[in-house]
Amino acid sequence: MNNKVYVGNLTEDTTDSDLKHAFIEYGVTDVSLVVDKETGVSKCFAFVTLEDEDAAYDAMEEMDGVH
């Protein structure tokens, strides 16, 4: 496994900044919010890169189902 985590079921108004704030305790290093190329509207999922593999595992366990 690597330290990139899929984050789904986001709202259309979720921003990169929201995700950085939500994952800050896990050592977030990058956020890639996926948006429609033509409309710029969020596709309601993202990939969050964390400092290391252990942080990624912790984030997946602790953030699963959080709204």
KOLNUGU-98921 format. One record per residue: residue in three letters; x, y, z of N, C-alpha, C in turn. Coordinates in Angstrom, 2 decimals, padded with zeros to 5 digits. Each point is the difference from the previous one (the first is absolute). Layout:
<doses>
> resn  n.x  n.y  n.z  ca.x  ca.y  ca.z  c.x  c.y  c.z
> Ala  X  Y  Z  X  Y  Z  X  Y  Z
...
</doses>
This chain:
<doses>
> resn  n.x  n.y  n.z  ca.x  ca.y  ca.z  c.x  c.y  c.z
> Met  000.84  -001.18  000.00  -000.84  001.18  000.00  000.88  001.25  000.00
> Asn  -000.54  001.07  -000.53  000.73  001.26  000.07  -000.71  000.94  000.97
> Asn  000.39  001.22  000.02  -000.58  000.93  000.95  -001.03  000.93  -000.63
> Lys  -000.60  -000.42  -001.11  -001.08  000.74  -000.65  -001.31  -000.70  000.32
> Val  -000.98  000.78  000.48  -001.27  -000.54  000.46  -001.14  000.57  -000.83
> Tyr  -000.90  -000.88  -000.44  -001.22  000.42  -000.69  -000.99  000.50  001.04
> Val  -000.62  001.15  -000.27  -001.02  000.56  000.88  -001.25  000.23  -000.84
> Gly  -001.08  -000.70  000.33  -001.22  000.09  -000.80  -001.17  000.56  000.77
> Asn  -001.12  000.10  -000.71  -001.26  000.50  000.56  000.12  001.42  000.52
> Leu  000.78  000.82  -000.68  000.14  001.40  000.37  -001.17  000.79  -000.58
> Thr  -000.27  001.16  000.57  -001.00  000.88  -000.58  000.64  000.82  -001.10
> Glu  -000.82  000.55  -000.89  000.53  000.80  -001.11  000.72  001.25  000.47
> Asp  -000.32  000.46  001.21  000.63  001.22  000.48  001.25  -000.24  000.85
> Thr  000.44  -001.25  000.11  001.24  -000.32  000.71  001.18  000.58  -000.76
> Thr  000.92  000.63  000.72  001.17  000.61  -000.63  001.28  -000.72  000.40
> Asp  001.08  000.29  -000.71  001.32  -000.52  000.36  000.32  000.38  001.45
> Ser  -000.30  001.23  000.34  000.27  000.51  001.34  -000.76  -000.79  001.06
> Asp  -001.26  -000.35  -000.28  -000.80  -000.81  000.93  000.69  -001.33  000.26
> Leu  000.48  -000.63  -001.06  000.65  -001.30  000.12  001.33  000.10  000.73
> Lys  000.76  001.04  -000.29  001.26  000.20  000.71  -000.25  000.14  001.49
> His  -001.02  000.76  000.35  -000.34  000.19  001.41  -000.45  -001.31  000.64
> Ala  -000.80  -000.78  -000.71  -000.53  -001.26  000.54  001.10  -001.04  000.24
> Phe  001.05  000.04  -000.83  001.05  -001.01  000.08  001.30  000.54  000.60
> Ile  -000.02  001.19  000.56  001.24  000.62  000.49  000.70  -000.85  001.05
> Glu  -000.75  -000.66  000.87  000.64  -000.79  001.06  000.70  -001.24  -000.53
> Tyr  -000.26  -000.36  -001.26  000.63  -001.17  -000.60  001.20  000.39  -000.87
> Gly  000.33  001.28  -000.03  001.16  000.44  -000.78  -000.28  000.12  -001.48
> Val  -001.10  000.63  -000.35  -000.36  000.18  -001.41  001.09  000.79  -000.71
> Thr  000.42  -000.52  -001.17  001.01  000.68  -000.80  -000.56  000.50  -001.33
> Asp  -001.11  -000.59  -000.45  -000.59  000.39  -001.28  -001.46  -000.41  -000.04
> Val  -000.81  000.80  -000.69  -001.41  -000.31  -000.22  -000.30  000.18  -001.48
> Ser  -000.66  -001.00  -000.59  -000.42  000.10  -001.39  -001.51  -000.23  -000.06
> Leu  -000.75  001.10  000.02  -001.44  -000.06  -000.11  -000.35  -000.17  -001.47
> Val  -000.77  -001.00  -000.34  -000.30  -000.30  -001.39  -001.21  000.81  -000.44
> Val  000.18  000.76  -001.09  -001.07  000.84  -000.53  -000.23  -000.31  -001.47
> Asp  -001.21  000.27  -000.44  -000.35  -000.17  -001.41  000.79  001.01  -000.82
> Lys  000.66  -000.44  -001.03  000.85  000.88  -000.81  -000.78  001.10  -000.71
> Glu  -001.22  -000.31  -000.40  -000.79  000.99  -000.74  -000.72  000.99  000.89
> Thr  -000.54  -000.47  001.12  -000.82  000.87  000.84  000.74  000.52  001.23
> Gly  001.06  -000.66  000.40  000.71  000.39  001.21  -000.70  -000.42  001.28
> Val  -001.07  -000.77  -000.12  -000.76  -000.45  001.17  000.65  -001.27  000.56
> Ser  000.06  -000.06  001.31  000.59  -001.15  000.67  -000.72  -001.29  -000.37
> Lys  000.78  -001.06  -000.16  -000.58  -001.32  -000.23  -000.21  -000.74  001.33
> Cys  000.19  000.73  001.10  -000.29  -000.48  001.36  000.94  -001.09  000.49
> Phe  001.23  000.00  -000.52  001.03  -000.87  000.57  001.36  000.65  -000.20
> Ala  000.95  -000.50  000.78  001.35  000.58  -000.03  001.02  -001.06  000.37
> Phe  001.26  000.35  -000.18  001.12  -000.81  000.46  000.83  000.87  000.92
> Val  000.26  -000.51  001.20  000.77  000.73  000.99  001.31  -000.76  000.23
> Thr  001.11  000.69  -000.14  001.31  -000.61  000.24  000.45  000.39  001.40
> Leu  000.43  -001.01  000.76  000.42  000.21  001.37  001.49  -000.28  000.13
> Glu  000.59  000.44  001.13  001.45  -000.08  000.18  000.56  -001.41  -000.15
> Asp  -000.70  -000.99  000.53  000.53  -001.36  -000.10  -001.13  -001.02  000.03
> Glu  000.38  -001.24  -000.21  -000.95  -001.10  -000.10  -000.79  -000.21  001.30
> Asp  000.67  000.12  001.14  -000.70  -000.16  001.28  -001.09  001.06  000.17
> Ala  000.30  001.22  -000.38  -000.99  001.08  000.08  -001.18  -000.29  -000.92
> Ala  000.27  -000.57  -001.17  -001.08  -000.35  -000.93  -000.91  -001.07  000.60
> Tyr  000.58  -001.02  000.60  -000.81  -001.03  000.66  -000.84  000.60  001.13
> Asp  000.62  000.85  000.82  -000.72  000.63  001.11  -001.16  000.84  -000.53
> Ala  000.25  000.78  -001.02  -001.04  000.85  -000.58  -001.16  -000.83  -000.53
> Met  000.31  -001.09  -000.70  -001.06  -000.84  -000.56  -000.86  -000.59  001.11
> Glu  000.62  -000.47  001.06  -000.75  -000.59  001.11  -000.83  001.02  000.75
> Glu  000.61  001.14  000.30  -000.65  000.98  000.86  -000.97  000.92  -000.74
> Met  000.20  000.21  -001.30  -000.85  000.92  -000.75  -001.12  -000.72  -000.76
> Asp  000.03  -001.31  -000.04  -001.03  -000.76  -000.72  -001.38  000.32  000.58
> Gly  -000.88  000.49  -000.84  -001.37  000.30  000.41  -000.20  001.36  000.64
> Val  001.07  000.78  000.14  -000.13  001.34  000.60  -000.64  000.94  -001.02
> His  -000.90  000.81  000.48  -000.67  000.98  -000.89  000.46  001.38  000.31
</doses>
